[in-house]
């Protein structure tokens, strides 16, 4: 692999080894409140493969500061988060093509070895950026940046994207676990995409929120207008039944399953899921519809709804021992519906933590295997 391994801005274009490299700090922690990894989009649309080579030695005493994501030339590369284009090497036929994206939340991502060839050649005279990409331009998460190539010191090697992540303050982190946990899109999102709701523009889950809206799984949170989703609001057990009933298209039920949901707006959904064997109470005959949904309860709901299994009975997490839903949590992990809650190790599931409505949208998209809106 060519593998961009720069530790200063001056090394980006051709990775010339110089005697005095700028010192770089390393870390592996996730931002406070991150769930299932730093909340970002997967940087490549299409087939790719990669391994964790962060910190591996490179020529001239350098070490690898990113992850090399192998893909065919001209495979689309997208912005992993909302941000502003920082430094950029865009000299066609010269120093092309690489750039940095300064995320709105203070993080930064680097995209190196973008295409610099005219299609079907290796002439170094091409252009690896999407229209409108220039220094100082603000772009949205999911927007097309450019295309995989072999520019810089990858010339003559296999095309790939060298992808880096920097925490606020310039601290370089191993991007591999964050890439592993990233939300994947099936195609770039249009630059002017506004979405279904007015209050989720800055949520990394916003495209998944639109997906479940398009699928009829959610309507909104402010009837009758329903132009808001309330992404940061905790989802309740009652709301969860509405999400699942719509997703599974369950019919009405004549069964009155619980004694505490009379007159509750979700009573019909609760009874429909109970008859289907999906709903379960908080005690024997009560449902607790207004109670926040816990991550452990989520696992049980989804396993009952979608039939996930764990044939090898693998115990993936170290913080759910004794939890009544531990078996379902492991089934959820086995099917890739969750990764964990303590990146990059992801050895914990946080079974007793509640979920936001936005997080639930992403879980539902994974479960229903929905694609880009």
N, C-alpha and C positions, 0 to 999 in steps of 0.2 A: 504494500500500500504506500502511496505517496505520503499521506498523513501529514497535514499541516500541523506543526508543533511549535508555533511561534510563542515566544514569551515577551515580545514587545511589538508595538504597532509597526515598527520598521521592518519586521520579518514577514509580514503578511503576504506580500505579493509573490516573492520568489524564495522566501525562507533562507536568505543569505545568512550564513553563520558569522556572527561578529564576536569580538572578544568580550564586550561588556554588555551582557543581557540585563534587561530590567527585571528586578526581582518580582516574583508573583507569589501571592499567598494562596493556599489551597484549603478547601473545606468540603464537607459533604453533607452539611445540615440542610434541612428543608425550611422554607419560610413558615412562620407561625401560622397555624390554622390550615396548612395544606392537607389535603385528603388524597390518598392514593398517589402521592408524588406531587412535585411542583406543578401547579395547574397550567398546563400549556398544551399546544397541539403538536403532534408528530410532524417533524420538519419536511418529510418527503411524502408525496402522493404516489403510491405505486410500490412495486416489489423492491425490497431492499434487505440486506443482511449486514449484521455488524457484531462485533464482540467487544468486550470491555478491555481496552488497551490503555486506559487513562494512566498516566505516569510511566508508561513504558519508555525505555531509553531510545533516543534517536541520535543521529549523527551530530557531531560537534558538541557533545555533552548536554544536548537538550533532552527534555522529556515531553511525552505526548500530553497535550493539554485538552484533548477532546475525544470524540468518538468518530471513527471513520465509518460512514454509512455507505456501503457499496450499492450502486445502482447503475442502470444503463444511462448513457448520455442522453440529455434532454428530458430526463425524468423531472417532473415539476417539484420545485422547492417552495415551501410556504413559510410565512411568518408564524412563529410559534406563539406569539403574544402580540397585543397591541403595543405599538412603539414608534419611535422615530429613527429613521436611518441615520446612523452616525458616520464613522469613517467608511469610505467606499473606494475600492480600486476599480475604476471603470474606463480605463484608457484602452480603447479597442486597438488591438495589435500591439499593446504594450502591457502595462500593469492591469490586467483584467483576468479573473473577475472574483472579487471577494467583498464582503461588507459586514458591518456590525449593525445590530438593531438594539437601540436603547429602549427597553421596556418601560411602560408607564409606571410600573411598580418599583423601578430602580434596578432591576436585573438587566442583564445584557446577553444577547446571543450573537455568535459569530458564524458566518456561512462562507466557507472557503472551498476553493476548487470548482466554482461554478463554471459553466461552459464558456469557452473562449474560441470555439471553432465554428466555421460555417457548417451547416448540416451535411453529414456524410464525409467530412474531412477531419484532418488534425492540423489545420493550417494556422491556428492561433489568430485568426482574423475575424472571429465571430463575436457575438454579444450575448452574455449570459444572464442579462437582467430582463425582467418583465417591463413593459411600458410604464413610465411614470416613476420608476424607482430611482431616486436621486438623494443625495445628502440633504438632510433636513426635512424630508417628506414624512408625514405621519401615515402609517399604514395599520390596518386592522389584522387581528389574529385570523389566520386562515387565508389571507390574501397571497396571491402569487408573487414571489420574489424573483425567481429565475429558474435555472435548470442545472441539473447535475452535469459536471464536466470533468476535465483533467488539467485544469490550469494550475499555475504556480509550479511547485516542485512535484506535482503529480503527472506532469507531461511525460508521456511514454509509458505510464502505468495504467492501472485500472481506474476508470472514472469512479468518483465517489464524492460525497459531501463530508468535509471535515466540519463537525459541529461542536461548538463550545458554549458553555454556560458560565456566566460570571455573576456572582452575587453583588448586591449594592456595595460599593467601595472597591470593586475590582477583584474580589476574591474568586478564584477559579475553582469550580466544583466539578466533580466527575459527572458528566452529563448522562452516563449510561442508565442509571436507575430512573432518571427523569424522562428519558426517551422511552424506556420500558413502560412507564406509567402514563405516557402522553395519550391524549385523545386523538384518535385517527379519523381523518376525513377522507372521503372517497374522491373528492375533487376540490380544487381551490374554490374559495368563496369570493364572489364578486366584490370589488372594492367598495361599491356603494350599497352593499347589502344592509338593510335596516332591521329585518327580522319582524316577528309577530308581535312582540311586546315592547313597551316603552321603557321598562325599568331594568332590563337585563343587558344593556349594551356593554357594560364593563365586566360581565361575568364570563369566565372562560367556558362555562357550560351553555352559553347562549344558543349555539347552533344545535345542541342536543335538546334544549328547551323547545326550539322551533320544530325539531324532528318529532317530538312527542305531540306537539300541537298539530302538526300536519297529519299525524297518525290518529288523531282524535282521542289521545290519551289524556290530554289536559285541555281545559277551556280558558283558564285564567283565574285570577284571585279577587277580582273586583267587579262582580256582576252588578248590573247587567252589561256594563260597558266591556269588561274583560279585556282591557288593553294592557294589563299588568300581570306579571307572573309571581311577584313577591319572592325572588330567588333566594334571599337570605333568611327567609322565614322558616322556622322549624316545620317539618312535615309531621302531621299527626297520624295516628293509627287509622282514623277515619278517612283522611285524605288518601292514605295508601290504598284503602279498599276501592276508592273511586278510580285511582290510577289503574289498578289491576283489572277491575271489572271492565273498564273501557278497552283496555289492551286485549283482553281475552273474549270480549263481546259476550259476556254472560247474561242470560235472560233473568227476568224477575223471579223472585222466589216467594212462595207462600209461607215459608218457615220463619218464625220469630225466634231467632237463635239466642238472643241475649236480653237480659232484663233491664239494662241500663241505657239502651239507645232509643227508647220511644221518643218520638218527635225530633230525633237527631237528623240533620240533613243527609247524613250518610247511612241511615238505617237500611234503606233498600240495597245499597252496595254491600253493606256488611252481611246482610242475610243472603244475598246472592253468592258471595264468596264462601260463606259458611256452608251452604248447601253443596258447593263444589269441592268442599274439603280443604279450602285454602285459608280461610280466616281462622283465627284462634283467639281465645279470650285472654284477658289479663288475669282472670281467676276463672273458676269453673263456669259460671253463668253470666259474667260481666265482660264487656269488651273494652271499656275505657277509650272511647272514640276520640276524645279530645287530648289524650296523652301524647307527648312527643314520641315518635317512632325511634327506637334504638337500632343501632347497626346489627345487633344480634337478632332482633326481631325481623329486620329486613331480610337477613339470610334465610330465615325460616319461611317467610312469605314467598320469596323467589324460588326456593327449592320446591315448595308445595305447588307453585304455579307452573314451573317449567321443568320439573322432574330431574334436576341436576343430580349427578352421582359422584362418588369418590371410591371407585372399586378397590383401590389399594389401601384405603383407609388412612391416607397420609395425614399426619398432624402438621399443618402448615404454620400455625401461630403459637406463640408461647404465653399469651395473655388470656386465653379463653378456656383454660382448664376448669372444669366444673360448671361452666356455663351451660344452661339447659339446651342451648341451640348450637353447641360446639360442632356437632356432626354436620349440621347444615352450613355452618360457616366454612368448614373444610370443603364441602361440596361446591360452595360458591367460588372459592379460590381455585379449585380444580378445573373449573370451567372458564376461568379468566374473567369472571364478572367483577371480582375485586382483586386487588394486589396486596393491600395492607395499608397501615395508617402511620407508619414511622419510617419514611424513606430516609436514606436509600436502603437500609437493611430490610425493611418491611417484614419484620418478624412478629409484629403485633397487628391485631385487627381492631382494637378499641371497641369491644362489643357493647360497652355501656354508654357510648357516646351517641347523641342524637344526630339526625341528618337534616340538612337544609333541603328545601324544595329543588334547588338547582342541582345539588348532588344527586338527588333522587332521579332527576331527568337523565343524568349520565348513566346511572345504573340501569334504568329502563331501556335506554338506547342499546346498551350492551346486551341486555337480556333479549330484546326484540330484534337485534341485529339490523337496526335501521341505518340508513346511509345519508349522505349530505343533503340538506334541504335544498 
